[in-house]
């Protein structure tokens, strides 16, 4: 996958087509959405004392499977990494194109990385990825990821079909899981249609994992928290849901 940025763009395009066909051009414009909450204090990573995961297959096996997810979510085919010369769809500011993409693509130097994407009903999706770093690189990576989000509170771009997309990013209470955690939310709007993403970035030893839940309506924070907790257990090698 190319992360939630790509899936949001595709879902927005498809959903907009369906919406226009059903409602026609006489549909009243949607009321303005409320402002997103501000960011809270940044979270510092905890010192790492365990060896990092260096095998990508092992890391992939520790991501959540469909048995851990809400009903009706189906895994999409595994993403084949694009060539090094490939570029993400442009955004303004340009750096914000990295927001919501897999952590291993946002921050170079990972020892192993893995990702999976699930699609659900009504244009919903769950994106999960993880990247393992050398122990001394975990804290700078965690800090950089949070700083990027905070610097992209409002940005814009286009999807693969040149549909304009507006992004608003705001704060979110982080789940109390893992060694350290941060969270944020993204409101993605295009041609009157909006998708909401709630995202947690969690440290588990030398591994950083990102769990993103996207839907047309506001995402229940409990859903994100439970998925993040389940993903942490998988990374810790705990069996069960």
C-alpha positions as CSV (number, residue, x, y, z in Angstrom):
1,X,0.0,0.0,0.0
2,X,1.0,3.6,-0.3
3,X,-0.6,4.3,3.1
4,X,-3.8,6.1,4.0
5,X,-3.0,9.0,1.8
6,X,-3.4,6.9,-1.3
7,X,-6.4,4.9,0.0
8,X,-8.2,8.1,1.1
9,X,-7.7,9.7,-2.4
10,X,-9.1,6.6,-4.1
11,X,-12.0,6.3,-1.7
12,X,-12.8,10.0,-2.0
13,X,-12.9,9.7,-5.8
14,X,-15.2,6.6,-5.7
15,X,-17.4,7.9,-3.0
16,X,-17.8,11.3,-4.7
17,X,-19.0,9.6,-7.9
18,X,-21.6,7.6,-6.0
19,X,-22.7,10.6,-4.0
20,X,-23.2,12.8,-7.1
21,X,-25.1,10.0,-8.9
22,X,-27.4,9.6,-6.0
23,X,-28.0,13.2,-5.0
24,X,-27.7,15.3,-8.2
25,X,-26.4,18.8,-8.4
26,X,-29.2,20.3,-6.3
27,X,-27.8,18.9,-3.1
28,X,-27.2,21.6,-0.4
29,X,-23.6,22.2,0.6
30,X,-22.6,20.5,3.8
31,X,-22.2,22.7,6.9
32,X,-18.7,23.7,7.8
33,X,-17.0,21.1,10.0
34,X,-15.8,22.1,13.5
35,X,-12.1,22.9,14.0
36,X,-10.0,20.0,15.0
37,X,-8.5,20.0,18.5
38,X,-5.0,21.4,19.0
39,X,-2.0,19.2,19.6
40,X,-1.0,18.3,23.1
41,X,2.6,18.0,24.3
42,X,4.9,15.8,22.2
43,X,5.8,12.3,23.6
44,X,9.3,11.2,24.2
45,X,10.4,7.7,23.3
46,X,11.5,5.4,26.1
47,X,15.1,4.0,26.2
48,X,15.5,0.7,24.3
49,X,17.2,-2.2,26.0
50,X,16.1,-5.1,23.8
51,X,17.6,-6.2,20.4
52,X,15.8,-4.7,17.4
53,X,13.8,-6.8,14.9
54,X,16.0,-7.1,11.7
55,X,13.9,-9.6,9.7
56,X,11.1,-8.1,7.6
57,X,9.2,-11.4,7.4
58,X,9.2,-11.7,11.1
59,X,7.9,-8.2,11.5
60,X,5.2,-8.8,8.9
61,X,4.1,-11.8,10.8
62,X,3.6,-9.7,13.9
63,X,1.1,-7.3,12.2
64,X,-2.6,-7.7,12.9
65,X,-4.5,-10.1,10.7
66,X,-8.2,-10.1,9.7
67,X,-9.1,-12.2,12.8
68,X,-8.0,-9.3,15.0
69,X,-10.2,-6.7,13.2
70,X,-13.9,-5.7,13.2
71,X,-16.1,-7.8,10.9
72,X,-16.2,-7.2,7.2
73,X,-12.6,-6.0,6.8
74,X,-10.7,-7.6,4.0
75,X,-6.9,-7.5,3.4
76,X,-5.7,-5.8,0.2
77,X,-2.9,-7.4,-1.8
78,X,0.5,-6.8,-0.4
79,X,2.2,-3.7,-1.8
80,X,5.2,-4.0,-3.9
81,X,7.7,-1.3,-3.0
82,X,8.0,1.3,-5.8
83,X,11.3,2.2,-7.4
84,X,13.6,4.6,-5.4
85,X,12.8,7.2,-8.1
86,X,9.1,7.1,-7.5
87,X,7.6,10.1,-5.8
88,X,4.4,10.5,-3.7
89,X,1.6,12.7,-5.0
90,X,2.6,16.3,-4.5
91,X,1.3,18.3,-1.6
92,X,1.6,21.9,-0.5
93,X,3.7,22.1,1.7
94,X,5.7,19.3,-0.1
95,X,6.9,17.7,3.2
96,X,3.3,16.9,4.1
97,X,3.1,14.2,1.4
98,X,4.8,11.9,3.9
99,X,2.0,12.2,6.5
100,X,0.1,8.9,6.8
101,X,2.5,7.1,4.7
102,X,4.3,4.0,6.2
103,X,6.8,4.9,8.9
104,X,9.7,3.2,7.1
105,X,9.1,5.5,4.1
106,X,8.9,8.6,6.3
107,X,12.0,7.9,8.2
108,X,15.0,6.2,6.5
109,X,17.4,3.9,8.2
110,X,15.0,1.2,9.4
111,X,16.3,-2.4,9.9
112,X,13.0,-4.0,8.9
113,X,9.6,-2.7,7.8
114,X,6.2,-4.1,7.1
115,X,2.7,-3.0,6.2
116,X,-0.8,-4.2,5.6
117,X,-4.0,-2.5,4.5
118,X,-7.6,-3.6,5.1
119,X,-10.7,-2.3,3.4
120,X,-14.1,-2.3,5.0
121,X,-17.7,-1.2,4.4
122,X,-18.8,2.3,3.4
123,X,-15.3,3.5,2.3
124,X,-13.7,2.6,5.6
125,X,-10.1,1.3,5.9
126,X,-7.5,0.2,8.5
127,X,-3.8,0.7,7.7
128,X,-1.1,-0.8,9.8
129,X,2.6,-0.6,9.4
130,X,5.8,-0.9,11.4
131,X,9.4,-0.1,11.2
132,X,12.2,-1.4,13.4
133,X,15.2,0.9,14.0
134,X,18.7,0.6,15.6
135,X,18.2,1.3,19.3
136,X,19.9,4.7,19.3
137,X,17.7,5.8,16.3
138,X,14.3,5.1,17.9
139,X,14.0,8.4,19.9
140,X,15.0,10.7,17.0
141,X,12.6,8.8,14.6
142,X,9.7,9.1,17.1
143,X,10.4,12.8,17.6
144,X,10.7,13.4,13.8
145,X,7.4,11.7,13.0
146,X,5.5,13.8,15.6
147,X,7.2,17.0,14.4
148,X,6.2,16.4,10.8
149,X,2.5,15.9,11.8
150,X,2.6,19.1,13.9
151,X,4.0,21.0,10.9
152,X,1.3,19.9,8.6
153,X,-1.8,21.1,10.5
154,X,-3.3,22.2,7.1
155,X,-2.1,21.1,3.7
156,X,-3.5,20.3,0.3
157,X,-2.9,18.0,-2.7
158,X,-4.4,16.0,-5.5
159,X,-5.1,12.3,-5.9
160,X,-4.2,10.1,-8.9
161,X,-7.1,11.5,-10.9
162,X,-6.2,15.2,-10.2
163,X,-9.1,15.6,-7.7
164,X,-8.1,18.4,-5.2
165,X,-7.9,17.2,-1.6
166,X,-7.8,19.4,1.5
167,X,-6.2,18.0,4.7
168,X,-6.7,19.2,8.3
169,X,-4.7,17.6,11.1
170,X,-5.4,17.9,14.8
171,X,-4.6,16.4,18.2
172,X,-6.0,13.2,19.6
173,X,-5.6,11.5,23.0
174,X,-2.9,8.8,22.7
175,X,-3.8,5.3,23.7
176,X,-2.1,4.1,26.9
177,X,-0.2,1.2,25.3
178,X,3.3,0.3,24.4
179,X,6.4,2.0,25.7
180,X,5.3,5.4,24.4
181,X,2.5,6.5,22.2
182,X,1.3,9.6,20.2
183,X,-1.9,10.1,18.3
184,X,-3.5,12.5,15.8
185,X,-6.5,12.8,13.5
186,X,-6.8,13.9,9.9
187,X,-9.8,15.3,8.1
188,X,-9.6,14.7,4.4
189,X,-12.1,16.6,2.2
190,X,-12.6,16.6,-1.5
191,X,-15.6,17.9,-3.5
192,X,-17.8,18.0,-0.4
193,X,-17.0,14.5,0.8
194,X,-15.0,14.0,4.0
195,X,-13.1,11.1,5.4
196,X,-11.9,11.0,9.0
197,X,-8.7,9.3,10.1
198,X,-7.6,8.5,13.6
199,X,-4.0,7.5,13.9
200,X,-1.8,6.1,16.7
201,X,2.0,5.8,16.5
202,X,3.3,3.5,19.2
203,X,6.8,2.5,20.4
204,X,7.4,-1.1,21.3
205,X,11.0,-1.5,22.1
206,X,13.0,-0.7,18.9
207,X,9.9,-0.9,16.7
208,X,7.5,2.0,15.8
209,X,4.1,1.0,14.6
210,X,1.4,3.1,13.0
211,X,-2.3,2.2,13.2
212,X,-4.8,4.3,11.2
213,X,-8.5,3.9,11.1
214,X,-10.4,5.8,8.4
215,X,-14.2,6.2,7.8
216,X,-16.7,8.8,6.5
217,X,-17.8,9.4,10.1
218,X,-15.8,10.2,13.1
219,X,-13.8,7.2,14.3
220,X,-14.7,5.8,17.7
221,X,-11.5,6.4,19.7
222,X,-12.1,3.1,21.5
223,X,-11.8,1.3,18.2
224,X,-8.4,2.9,17.6
225,X,-7.3,2.2,21.2
226,X,-8.3,-1.5,21.0
227,X,-6.5,-2.0,17.7
228,X,-3.4,-0.3,18.9
229,X,-3.4,-2.4,22.1
230,X,-3.8,-5.6,20.0
231,X,-1.0,-4.6,17.7
232,X,1.3,-3.9,20.7
233,X,0.5,-7.4,22.0
234,X,1.4,-8.9,18.6
235,X,4.7,-7.0,18.5
236,X,5.5,-8.2,22.1
237,X,4.9,-11.8,20.9
238,X,1.8,-12.3,23.0
239,X,-0.6,-14.8,21.5
240,X,-4.3,-14.3,21.2
241,X,-6.5,-11.4,19.9
